[in-house]
Amino acid sequence: MEALTLMLALALALTLTLTPTSDPDPDPDPDPDPDPDPDPDPDPDPDPIPFLLRRRLYFDELVGRAADRAAKEEKRRARAAEAFRDMLRATKGVDVDTTWDDASVLLASDRDYQAVSL
């Protein structure tokens, strides 16, 4: 979860550093240029607010998706851990004093134990 938080903070920092800014003309010229550029590059997004809003909405959507995936993964891990505990409880000869080596010998023939790669 800490890695997810770190990735989200990094993405937010990159988003904030890559936002377009309006830069005032450093040398305002009161006279119009006698030979203006016949084909000036049009600004693709003259108003930065919608651009920033779209970027923020997309970022929030990605954060939500990442949180959903993390929650699903956590639930999957919890179910797998519970299933493994149930398997250990159901196995005869495994109790609190059984070592892992002894338990792995007892569980070696169990199909569910073999499905878990250790």
PyMOL commands that place a pseudoatom at each C-alpha (Angstrom):
pseudoatom trace, name=CA, resn=MET, resi=1, chain=A, elem=C, hetatm=0, pos=[0.000, 0.000, 0.000]
pseudoatom trace, name=CA, resn=GLU, resi=2, chain=A, elem=C, hetatm=0, pos=[2.947, 2.318, 0.671]
pseudoatom trace, name=CA, resn=ALA, resi=3, chain=A, elem=C, hetatm=0, pos=[4.212, 1.723, -2.862]
pseudoatom trace, name=CA, resn=LEU, resi=4, chain=A, elem=C, hetatm=0, pos=[0.811, 2.727, -4.244]
pseudoatom trace, name=CA, resn=THR, resi=5, chain=A, elem=C, hetatm=0, pos=[0.831, 5.918, -2.166]
pseudoatom trace, name=CA, resn=LEU, resi=6, chain=A, elem=C, hetatm=0, pos=[4.347, 6.732, -3.336]
pseudoatom trace, name=CA, resn=MET, resi=7, chain=A, elem=C, hetatm=0, pos=[3.403, 6.145, -6.996]
pseudoatom trace, name=CA, resn=LEU, resi=8, chain=A, elem=C, hetatm=0, pos=[0.329, 8.357, -6.648]
pseudoatom trace, name=CA, resn=ALA, resi=9, chain=A, elem=C, hetatm=0, pos=[2.359, 11.154, -5.045]
pseudoatom trace, name=CA, resn=LEU, resi=10, chain=A, elem=C, hetatm=0, pos=[4.925, 10.931, -7.843]
pseudoatom trace, name=CA, resn=ALA, resi=11, chain=A, elem=C, hetatm=0, pos=[2.209, 11.021, -10.502]
pseudoatom trace, name=CA, resn=LEU, resi=12, chain=A, elem=C, hetatm=0, pos=[0.630, 14.059, -8.849]
pseudoatom trace, name=CA, resn=ALA, resi=13, chain=A, elem=C, hetatm=0, pos=[3.992, 15.835, -8.670]
pseudoatom trace, name=CA, resn=LEU, resi=14, chain=A, elem=C, hetatm=0, pos=[4.599, 15.128, -12.348]
pseudoatom trace, name=CA, resn=THR, resi=15, chain=A, elem=C, hetatm=0, pos=[1.116, 16.336, -13.205]
pseudoatom trace, name=CA, resn=LEU, resi=16, chain=A, elem=C, hetatm=0, pos=[1.687, 19.592, -11.366]
pseudoatom trace, name=CA, resn=THR, resi=17, chain=A, elem=C, hetatm=0, pos=[5.102, 20.196, -12.950]
pseudoatom trace, name=CA, resn=LEU, resi=18, chain=A, elem=C, hetatm=0, pos=[3.895, 19.464, -16.475]
pseudoatom trace, name=CA, resn=THR, resi=19, chain=A, elem=C, hetatm=0, pos=[0.903, 21.807, -16.417]
pseudoatom trace, name=CA, resn=PRO, resi=20, chain=A, elem=C, hetatm=0, pos=[0.970, 24.614, -18.971]
pseudoatom trace, name=CA, resn=THR, resi=21, chain=A, elem=C, hetatm=0, pos=[1.482, 28.113, -17.624]
pseudoatom trace, name=CA, resn=SER, resi=22, chain=A, elem=C, hetatm=0, pos=[0.678, 31.418, -19.212]
pseudoatom trace, name=CA, resn=ASP, resi=23, chain=A, elem=C, hetatm=0, pos=[3.968, 33.258, -19.687]
pseudoatom trace, name=CA, resn=PRO, resi=24, chain=A, elem=C, hetatm=0, pos=[3.638, 37.036, -20.186]
pseudoatom trace, name=CA, resn=ASP, resi=25, chain=A, elem=C, hetatm=0, pos=[5.552, 38.513, -23.095]
pseudoatom trace, name=CA, resn=PRO, resi=26, chain=A, elem=C, hetatm=0, pos=[8.939, 39.536, -21.632]
pseudoatom trace, name=CA, resn=ASP, resi=27, chain=A, elem=C, hetatm=0, pos=[9.403, 42.362, -24.151]
pseudoatom trace, name=CA, resn=PRO, resi=28, chain=A, elem=C, hetatm=0, pos=[6.077, 44.020, -24.925]
pseudoatom trace, name=CA, resn=ASP, resi=29, chain=A, elem=C, hetatm=0, pos=[6.355, 45.903, -28.207]
pseudoatom trace, name=CA, resn=PRO, resi=30, chain=A, elem=C, hetatm=0, pos=[3.936, 48.834, -28.601]
pseudoatom trace, name=CA, resn=ASP, resi=31, chain=A, elem=C, hetatm=0, pos=[4.403, 48.755, -32.402]
pseudoatom trace, name=CA, resn=PRO, resi=32, chain=A, elem=C, hetatm=0, pos=[2.865, 45.868, -34.260]
pseudoatom trace, name=CA, resn=ASP, resi=33, chain=A, elem=C, hetatm=0, pos=[5.367, 43.714, -36.084]
pseudoatom trace, name=CA, resn=PRO, resi=34, chain=A, elem=C, hetatm=0, pos=[5.611, 44.991, -39.679]
pseudoatom trace, name=CA, resn=ASP, resi=35, chain=A, elem=C, hetatm=0, pos=[6.091, 41.455, -41.018]
pseudoatom trace, name=CA, resn=PRO, resi=36, chain=A, elem=C, hetatm=0, pos=[3.891, 39.163, -38.925]
pseudoatom trace, name=CA, resn=ASP, resi=37, chain=A, elem=C, hetatm=0, pos=[4.299, 35.430, -39.312]
pseudoatom trace, name=CA, resn=PRO, resi=38, chain=A, elem=C, hetatm=0, pos=[1.738, 34.435, -41.986]
pseudoatom trace, name=CA, resn=ASP, resi=39, chain=A, elem=C, hetatm=0, pos=[1.084, 31.032, -40.359]
pseudoatom trace, name=CA, resn=PRO, resi=40, chain=A, elem=C, hetatm=0, pos=[1.360, 31.355, -36.578]
pseudoatom trace, name=CA, resn=ASP, resi=41, chain=A, elem=C, hetatm=0, pos=[1.001, 28.130, -34.584]
pseudoatom trace, name=CA, resn=PRO, resi=42, chain=A, elem=C, hetatm=0, pos=[-2.449, 28.155, -33.043]
pseudoatom trace, name=CA, resn=ASP, resi=43, chain=A, elem=C, hetatm=0, pos=[-2.553, 27.333, -29.345]
pseudoatom trace, name=CA, resn=PRO, resi=44, chain=A, elem=C, hetatm=0, pos=[-4.045, 23.816, -29.099]
pseudoatom trace, name=CA, resn=ASP, resi=45, chain=A, elem=C, hetatm=0, pos=[-5.824, 24.650, -25.845]
pseudoatom trace, name=CA, resn=PRO, resi=46, chain=A, elem=C, hetatm=0, pos=[-6.068, 28.403, -25.280]
pseudoatom trace, name=CA, resn=ASP, resi=47, chain=A, elem=C, hetatm=0, pos=[-7.763, 27.977, -21.906]
pseudoatom trace, name=CA, resn=PRO, resi=48, chain=A, elem=C, hetatm=0, pos=[-5.674, 25.856, -19.493]
pseudoatom trace, name=CA, resn=ILE, resi=49, chain=A, elem=C, hetatm=0, pos=[-8.534, 25.332, -17.035]
pseudoatom trace, name=CA, resn=PRO, resi=50, chain=A, elem=C, hetatm=0, pos=[-10.370, 22.621, -19.027]
pseudoatom trace, name=CA, resn=PHE, resi=51, chain=A, elem=C, hetatm=0, pos=[-7.016, 20.972, -19.722]
pseudoatom trace, name=CA, resn=LEU, resi=52, chain=A, elem=C, hetatm=0, pos=[-6.181, 20.856, -16.017]
pseudoatom trace, name=CA, resn=LEU, resi=53, chain=A, elem=C, hetatm=0, pos=[-9.666, 19.732, -15.120]
pseudoatom trace, name=CA, resn=ARG, resi=54, chain=A, elem=C, hetatm=0, pos=[-9.549, 16.859, -17.615]
pseudoatom trace, name=CA, resn=ARG, resi=55, chain=A, elem=C, hetatm=0, pos=[-6.129, 15.829, -16.329]
pseudoatom trace, name=CA, resn=ARG, resi=56, chain=A, elem=C, hetatm=0, pos=[-7.301, 15.939, -12.708]
pseudoatom trace, name=CA, resn=LEU, resi=57, chain=A, elem=C, hetatm=0, pos=[-10.436, 13.914, -13.488]
pseudoatom trace, name=CA, resn=TYR, resi=58, chain=A, elem=C, hetatm=0, pos=[-8.366, 11.310, -15.320]
pseudoatom trace, name=CA, resn=PHE, resi=59, chain=A, elem=C, hetatm=0, pos=[-5.891, 11.165, -12.428]
pseudoatom trace, name=CA, resn=ASP, resi=60, chain=A, elem=C, hetatm=0, pos=[-8.722, 10.716, -9.910]
pseudoatom trace, name=CA, resn=GLU, resi=61, chain=A, elem=C, hetatm=0, pos=[-10.178, 7.928, -12.056]
pseudoatom trace, name=CA, resn=LEU, resi=62, chain=A, elem=C, hetatm=0, pos=[-6.820, 6.133, -12.148]
pseudoatom trace, name=CA, resn=VAL, resi=63, chain=A, elem=C, hetatm=0, pos=[-6.427, 6.506, -8.381]
pseudoatom trace, name=CA, resn=GLY, resi=64, chain=A, elem=C, hetatm=0, pos=[-9.885, 5.006, -7.920]
pseudoatom trace, name=CA, resn=ARG, resi=65, chain=A, elem=C, hetatm=0, pos=[-9.065, 2.074, -10.182]
pseudoatom trace, name=CA, resn=ALA, resi=66, chain=A, elem=C, hetatm=0, pos=[-5.806, 1.440, -8.322]
pseudoatom trace, name=CA, resn=ALA, resi=67, chain=A, elem=C, hetatm=0, pos=[-7.628, 1.505, -4.984]
pseudoatom trace, name=CA, resn=ASP, resi=68, chain=A, elem=C, hetatm=0, pos=[-10.242, -0.943, -6.304]
pseudoatom trace, name=CA, resn=ARG, resi=69, chain=A, elem=C, hetatm=0, pos=[-7.543, -3.303, -7.540]
pseudoatom trace, name=CA, resn=ALA, resi=70, chain=A, elem=C, hetatm=0, pos=[-5.709, -3.087, -4.210]
pseudoatom trace, name=CA, resn=ALA, resi=71, chain=A, elem=C, hetatm=0, pos=[-8.918, -3.858, -2.304]
pseudoatom trace, name=CA, resn=LYS, resi=72, chain=A, elem=C, hetatm=0, pos=[-9.698, -6.845, -4.530]
pseudoatom trace, name=CA, resn=GLU, resi=73, chain=A, elem=C, hetatm=0, pos=[-6.146, -8.161, -4.139]
pseudoatom trace, name=CA, resn=GLU, resi=74, chain=A, elem=C, hetatm=0, pos=[-6.364, -7.798, -0.350]
pseudoatom trace, name=CA, resn=LYS, resi=75, chain=A, elem=C, hetatm=0, pos=[-9.669, -9.713, -0.296]
pseudoatom trace, name=CA, resn=ARG, resi=76, chain=A, elem=C, hetatm=0, pos=[-8.171, -12.437, -2.488]
pseudoatom trace, name=CA, resn=ARG, resi=77, chain=A, elem=C, hetatm=0, pos=[-5.195, -12.786, -0.143]
pseudoatom trace, name=CA, resn=ALA, resi=78, chain=A, elem=C, hetatm=0, pos=[-7.472, -12.949, 2.899]
pseudoatom trace, name=CA, resn=ARG, resi=79, chain=A, elem=C, hetatm=0, pos=[-9.586, -15.691, 1.281]
pseudoatom trace, name=CA, resn=ALA, resi=80, chain=A, elem=C, hetatm=0, pos=[-6.462, -17.660, 0.329]
pseudoatom trace, name=CA, resn=ALA, resi=81, chain=A, elem=C, hetatm=0, pos=[-5.054, -17.371, 3.858]
pseudoatom trace, name=CA, resn=GLU, resi=82, chain=A, elem=C, hetatm=0, pos=[-8.355, -18.505, 5.354]
pseudoatom trace, name=CA, resn=ALA, resi=83, chain=A, elem=C, hetatm=0, pos=[-8.534, -21.469, 2.954]
pseudoatom trace, name=CA, resn=PHE, resi=84, chain=A, elem=C, hetatm=0, pos=[-4.975, -22.459, 3.895]
pseudoatom trace, name=CA, resn=ARG, resi=85, chain=A, elem=C, hetatm=0, pos=[-5.803, -22.277, 7.620]
pseudoatom trace, name=CA, resn=ASP, resi=86, chain=A, elem=C, hetatm=0, pos=[-8.906, -24.395, 7.026]
pseudoatom trace, name=CA, resn=MET, resi=87, chain=A, elem=C, hetatm=0, pos=[-6.792, -26.964, 5.182]
pseudoatom trace, name=CA, resn=LEU, resi=88, chain=A, elem=C, hetatm=0, pos=[-4.338, -27.101, 8.093]
pseudoatom trace, name=CA, resn=ARG, resi=89, chain=A, elem=C, hetatm=0, pos=[-7.172, -27.475, 10.624]
pseudoatom trace, name=CA, resn=ALA, resi=90, chain=A, elem=C, hetatm=0, pos=[-8.710, -30.305, 8.596]
pseudoatom trace, name=CA, resn=THR, resi=91, chain=A, elem=C, hetatm=0, pos=[-5.444, -32.247, 8.315]
pseudoatom trace, name=CA, resn=LYS, resi=92, chain=A, elem=C, hetatm=0, pos=[-5.041, -34.927, 10.964]
pseudoatom trace, name=CA, resn=GLY, resi=93, chain=A, elem=C, hetatm=0, pos=[-1.679, -34.840, 12.699]
pseudoatom trace, name=CA, resn=VAL, resi=94, chain=A, elem=C, hetatm=0, pos=[-1.152, -31.075, 12.326]
pseudoatom trace, name=CA, resn=ASP, resi=95, chain=A, elem=C, hetatm=0, pos=[-1.456, -29.117, 15.556]
pseudoatom trace, name=CA, resn=VAL, resi=96, chain=A, elem=C, hetatm=0, pos=[0.228, -26.145, 17.216]
pseudoatom trace, name=CA, resn=ASP, resi=97, chain=A, elem=C, hetatm=0, pos=[3.349, -28.164, 18.047]
pseudoatom trace, name=CA, resn=THR, resi=98, chain=A, elem=C, hetatm=0, pos=[3.891, -29.462, 14.489]
pseudoatom trace, name=CA, resn=THR, resi=99, chain=A, elem=C, hetatm=0, pos=[6.933, -28.050, 12.705]
pseudoatom trace, name=CA, resn=TRP, resi=100, chain=A, elem=C, hetatm=0, pos=[6.733, -26.891, 9.112]
pseudoatom trace, name=CA, resn=ASP, resi=101, chain=A, elem=C, hetatm=0, pos=[8.887, -29.784, 7.919]
pseudoatom trace, name=CA, resn=ASP, resi=102, chain=A, elem=C, hetatm=0, pos=[6.556, -32.329, 9.563]
pseudoatom trace, name=CA, resn=ALA, resi=103, chain=A, elem=C, hetatm=0, pos=[3.452, -30.550, 8.236]
pseudoatom trace, name=CA, resn=SER, resi=104, chain=A, elem=C, hetatm=0, pos=[4.814, -30.398, 4.674]
pseudoatom trace, name=CA, resn=VAL, resi=105, chain=A, elem=C, hetatm=0, pos=[5.375, -34.175, 4.751]
pseudoatom trace, name=CA, resn=LEU, resi=106, chain=A, elem=C, hetatm=0, pos=[1.796, -34.733, 5.969]
pseudoatom trace, name=CA, resn=LEU, resi=107, chain=A, elem=C, hetatm=0, pos=[0.380, -32.317, 3.381]
pseudoatom trace, name=CA, resn=ALA, resi=108, chain=A, elem=C, hetatm=0, pos=[2.473, -33.484, 0.426]
pseudoatom trace, name=CA, resn=SER, resi=109, chain=A, elem=C, hetatm=0, pos=[-0.325, -35.689, -0.917]
pseudoatom trace, name=CA, resn=ASP, resi=110, chain=A, elem=C, hetatm=0, pos=[-2.987, -32.979, -0.565]
pseudoatom trace, name=CA, resn=ARG, resi=111, chain=A, elem=C, hetatm=0, pos=[-4.067, -31.534, -3.918]
pseudoatom trace, name=CA, resn=ASP, resi=112, chain=A, elem=C, hetatm=0, pos=[-4.741, -28.054, -2.478]
pseudoatom trace, name=CA, resn=TYR, resi=113, chain=A, elem=C, hetatm=0, pos=[-1.292, -27.953, -0.890]
pseudoatom trace, name=CA, resn=GLN, resi=114, chain=A, elem=C, hetatm=0, pos=[0.328, -28.914, -4.188]
pseudoatom trace, name=CA, resn=ALA, resi=115, chain=A, elem=C, hetatm=0, pos=[-1.588, -26.103, -5.929]
pseudoatom trace, name=CA, resn=VAL, resi=116, chain=A, elem=C, hetatm=0, pos=[0.169, -23.565, -3.695]
pseudoatom trace, name=CA, resn=SER, resi=117, chain=A, elem=C, hetatm=0, pos=[3.685, -23.003, -5.010]
pseudoatom trace, name=CA, resn=LEU, resi=118, chain=A, elem=C, hetatm=0, pos=[6.140, -22.322, -2.227]
for i in range(1, 118): cmd.bond("trace and resi %d" % i, "trace and resi %d" % (i + 1))
show_as sticks, trace
zoom trace
